[in-house]
């Protein structure tokens, strides 16, 4: 019999925690990081081959899409606050959940702040949910296996 660990996780069951509150999000993208490389060759290296050594890390911006709710202007307020208070940063925690709603993987977005906020596309000919989008710059991602 297959153990639960043998099955790949689904990506549709997750939570986003921001400012000590769990928010309802439709989509989170940008959970990626990369490392630049530096080419190096020692002067006494007899192989005449450049080595590639790890350099600086870089992180893609995080995008959070969420449905709009009456009176919920928290993202906009945060965006406006950063304009006058550029040191205001928040850690964002994204938990991937199992079928019993328990976190199994947890990403922490370190020192995030909003750099772009977009309201919904308004169209009188459809019945879509109003979705706002927040783009976040940050200073790192950590990943932890939970449980």
C-alpha positions as CSV (number, residue, x, y, z in Angstrom):
1,X,0.0,0.0,0.0
2,X,1.3,3.4,-0.9
3,X,2.2,5.8,1.9
4,X,0.9,9.3,1.9
5,X,4.5,10.5,1.4
6,X,4.6,8.6,-1.9
7,X,1.9,10.9,-3.5
8,X,2.7,14.3,-5.0
9,X,1.2,17.3,-3.2
10,X,-1.6,19.3,-4.8
11,X,-1.1,23.1,-5.3
12,X,-4.7,24.3,-4.9
13,X,-5.0,23.9,-1.1
14,X,-3.0,26.7,0.7
15,X,-3.1,29.6,3.1
16,X,-1.4,33.0,3.1
17,X,-0.6,34.6,6.4
18,X,0.0,38.3,6.4
19,X,0.2,40.7,9.3
20,X,-0.8,38.0,11.8
21,X,-4.0,37.2,9.8
22,X,-4.8,34.4,7.4
23,X,-6.1,35.9,4.1
24,X,-8.1,34.1,1.4
25,X,-6.0,34.1,-1.8
26,X,-6.8,32.7,-5.2
27,X,-3.2,32.4,-6.5
28,X,0.4,33.0,-5.4
29,X,3.2,33.0,-7.9
30,X,6.9,33.8,-7.8
31,X,8.1,31.4,-5.2
32,X,11.5,31.1,-6.9
33,X,15.1,32.0,-6.2
34,X,18.3,31.8,-8.2
35,X,22.0,32.2,-7.7
36,X,24.2,34.1,-10.1
37,X,27.5,32.5,-10.8
38,X,31.0,34.0,-10.9
39,X,33.6,32.6,-13.4
40,X,36.9,32.3,-11.8
41,X,40.3,30.9,-12.9
42,X,43.3,30.7,-10.6
43,X,46.5,31.8,-12.3
44,X,48.3,28.6,-11.5
45,X,45.4,26.3,-12.7
46,X,47.0,23.9,-15.3
47,X,43.7,22.9,-16.9
48,X,43.0,26.4,-18.3
49,X,39.3,26.0,-17.3
50,X,37.2,28.6,-15.7
51,X,35.4,27.5,-12.5
52,X,31.9,28.6,-11.8
53,X,31.4,29.5,-8.1
54,X,28.1,30.7,-6.4
55,X,27.6,34.4,-6.3
56,X,24.7,36.6,-5.2
57,X,21.2,35.3,-4.8
58,X,18.2,36.9,-6.4
59,X,14.5,36.5,-5.8
60,X,11.5,36.9,-8.1
61,X,8.8,39.2,-7.0
62,X,5.8,37.5,-5.4
63,X,2.3,38.0,-6.8
64,X,-0.8,37.4,-4.7
65,X,-4.2,37.4,-6.2
66,X,-7.3,37.5,-4.0
67,X,-11.0,38.2,-4.2
68,X,-12.1,41.6,-3.1
69,X,-14.5,41.9,-0.1
70,X,-16.6,44.8,1.1
71,X,-14.5,47.2,3.2
72,X,-11.3,45.2,2.7
73,X,-8.6,47.8,1.8
74,X,-5.7,46.2,3.7
75,X,-3.5,45.7,0.7
76,X,-4.1,49.3,-0.5
77,X,-3.5,50.7,2.9
78,X,-0.2,48.8,3.2
79,X,0.8,50.0,-0.3
80,X,0.1,53.6,0.6
81,X,1.8,53.3,4.0
82,X,5.1,52.1,2.3
83,X,5.1,55.3,0.2
84,X,5.6,57.4,3.3
85,X,7.3,54.7,5.5
86,X,9.7,52.8,3.2
87,X,11.0,50.7,6.2
88,X,7.6,49.0,6.7
89,X,8.2,45.4,5.8
90,X,6.2,42.3,6.6
91,X,7.0,38.6,6.6
92,X,4.4,36.6,4.6
93,X,3.9,32.9,5.3
94,X,2.5,30.6,2.6
95,X,1.5,27.1,3.8
96,X,0.7,24.3,1.4
97,X,-1.9,22.1,3.1
98,X,-2.7,18.4,3.0
99,X,-6.1,16.8,2.8
100,X,-6.7,17.3,6.5
101,X,-5.8,21.0,6.3
102,X,-2.4,20.6,8.0
103,X,0.6,22.5,6.7
104,X,3.1,20.2,4.9
105,X,5.3,22.8,3.3
106,X,5.8,26.4,4.4
107,X,7.4,29.3,2.6
108,X,8.3,32.5,4.5
109,X,8.7,35.6,2.4
110,X,11.2,37.8,4.3
111,X,10.8,41.6,4.6
112,X,8.2,41.9,1.9
113,X,6.6,45.2,0.7
114,X,4.2,46.0,-2.0
115,X,5.5,47.6,-5.2
116,X,2.3,47.3,-7.3
117,X,-1.4,46.9,-6.7
118,X,-4.0,46.3,-9.4
119,X,-7.7,46.4,-9.0
120,X,-10.1,44.0,-10.9
121,X,-10.9,44.2,-14.5
122,X,-14.4,45.6,-14.6
123,X,-16.7,44.3,-17.4
124,X,-20.5,44.6,-17.4
125,X,-20.8,41.5,-19.6
126,X,-19.4,38.9,-17.3
127,X,-20.1,37.6,-13.8
128,X,-16.5,37.0,-12.6
129,X,-15.4,37.6,-9.1
130,X,-13.6,41.0,-8.5
131,X,-9.9,40.0,-8.0
132,X,-7.1,42.4,-6.8
133,X,-3.4,41.7,-7.4
134,X,-0.5,42.7,-5.2
135,X,3.1,42.4,-6.3
136,X,5.6,42.2,-3.6
137,X,9.4,42.8,-3.5
138,X,11.2,41.0,-0.8
139,X,14.6,40.0,0.6
140,X,14.4,36.3,0.6
141,X,12.5,33.1,0.7
142,X,12.9,30.2,3.2
143,X,11.3,26.8,2.7
144,X,10.5,24.4,5.5
145,X,9.0,20.9,5.4
146,X,6.3,20.8,8.2
147,X,5.2,17.7,9.9
